[in-house]
Amino acid sequence: MKRKFILEGLGCANCAAKMEEAINKLDGVKEATVNFLTQKLVIVGEEERMPAIVQAAEKIVKNIEPDTTMKRA
């Protein structure tokens, strides 16, 4: 299952790389990519785990860059 999000307020390319690395380590994630230029996050993962993955991804985004909000694209 693939989910796309807009990372509003993302202001740091290094932070985007840290987010991508951390989200890729979550259980059930097959692939996560953060594009700093377009401010998009794409998560490919197991369908039954997706709600937990999205919740964990939101926490990761907030921890790395508190002013960034994650919205469904």
N, C-alpha and C positions, 0 to 999 in steps of 0.2 A: 504494500500500500504506500502511496506517495502523498505527502502533504506539503503544501507550499505556504510560506509565511513572508510577510514584509517586516523587516526590523527597523521600525521608525526611530530615528534619533541615533542610529549607529554612526559613530564619529571616529572610529579608530580601526585601521586595517589590521593591526596586530591583535586587537581584541576580537575581531571577526575570526581570525585564524585560531585563537584560543577557544572560542565558542565551538567552531567546527570540530576541533580536536576532542573537546570534552563531550560533545553530543555523540560523536562517533563511538565513544567508549560505553555508551548506555546499552543495557541489555535490550535485545530485540531490534537494534538499529543495524540495518544493512549498509546504509550510506547516508551521510549528512554532508551537505555542502553549503557554505556561506559565501555569497558573492558580495564583496564590500561595495563595489561600484553600483550595483543595482539594489543593494540592501535587501537581498532575498535570501531566505533560508529554505532549503529543500531537504526533507527527511524521507528516506525510504526505509520502511521497517515492517515488522510483523503486525498484521491488522489487529489481532487481539490485544496487543500490547500498546497500540498507538496512543490511547488516552494517557497512559502512564508516561510514555516517552515524551509527549507534548508537554505534560506538566513538568517533568524533569528538565526539559529543554528551556522552558520559561524561567525556571530557577537559575539555570546556568547563565542565561542571558542577563538576568538581573544581577547576579553575583559579579559578573565580569564588567558589565556596563549598566549601572543602575538607572540611567535616564532612557534606556532603550526599551521600547515596547514591541511585543511580538503579536502581529495581527494576521489572521487568515488572509491569504492572497486569493 
